């Protein structure tokens, strides 16, 4: 039996190989990330409390974009086969600039599973019925287009259900499942309807990427780096064009908090288009990019409120005057989550790494890599794409990340109280 975490590990690795063949600059990003991580651990041996080098080196998050809630339902089944649950709700329509999607993320939730392999997939769904972006006629045509496609075959979903139920698969079914799941996210090769794609792109490049073609694909695949400032410097030195900044808090003397992100700029990918006269032309599309992230300590609601009030501020002194600059200070002020264990008579506290996402950062990365950002095209009322709508589609609850971190912290404290 190949366990769920092994399926997940193989899936992440195969997606990486496929994405690297489609976007070669991604391979450069991974190579530089590994070099930075090795150098960082060699000079900071005390920093493995935010993840061992082996875990960090294997860590990835992917991102996909879907068109309908039915496609989200199927994606939930597929990722369930890899031991991944929906965690967090993100409405990128309220970001600045707005993006016409709502999102959740599929990931392992058990700390042991996360330690084995923490692969995550940030999964967005087009808010078709939001008339601020799409008028009634365009809504109808988008829905009709999306009804004609099937992203995940019934057989693939059947095997995913079996993998979820049994906690894994025997060979050769395990290999066949991972191979088929990977192929489901391969970049399509069929010509794209040029006029349809361009009509959607005038409203939102993200909408065109989702509903302008017959397949979905990996939009980005993100490695984790331990020193994102050094990564940014080394990538730039290699001649890779990066976005204009590292998104998140500035570098400071305290422990890493939540999430910092950056990416190389989306590159021109030549795609085939079918013009109105039936001719096939080649043209550039710029929607896929190479993101990299630095993960830090998960913050409590109290800590997150402070973080959100500071985000966008690049003055290091303000962060250092507002947040405690030590793990002790964060713990004493109940600003961050930690686990506790005993080594002999000593109580050891370890930070819980943030496993989730920030909507402002996600929208910022999207916008930084597009030639034009989405804008509201009317002042019509927005459609209801709340968390309950997504939960109804996938027929399960979307878990609250704060609750998962709190439960992990409380469980470790309970273990210490019960330890004789």
Secondary structure, DSSP 8 states (H G I E B T S, - for coil): -EEHHHHHHHHHHHHHHHHHHHSTHHHHHHHHHHHHHHHHHHH-GGGGGG--HHHHHH-EEEEEEESSHHHHHHHHHHHHTTT-EEEEEEEGGGSSS--SEEEEEEE--SHHHHHH---EEEEEEE-TT-TTT--HHHHHHHHHHHHT--SS-HHHHHHHHHHHHHTEE-TTHHHHHHHHHHHTTS---S-EEHHHHHHHHHH-HHHHHHHSSS-----EEEEE-S-HHHHHHHHHHTT--B-SS-BSS---SS--BSEEEEEE----EEEEEE-TTS-EEEEEE----EEEEEE-B-B-HHHHHHHHHHTT---HHHHHHHS-SSHHHHHHTT-B-EEEEEETTEEEEEE-B--S--HHHHHHHHHHTSSS--------------HHHHHHHHTS--B-HHHHHHHHHHHHHHHHHH--
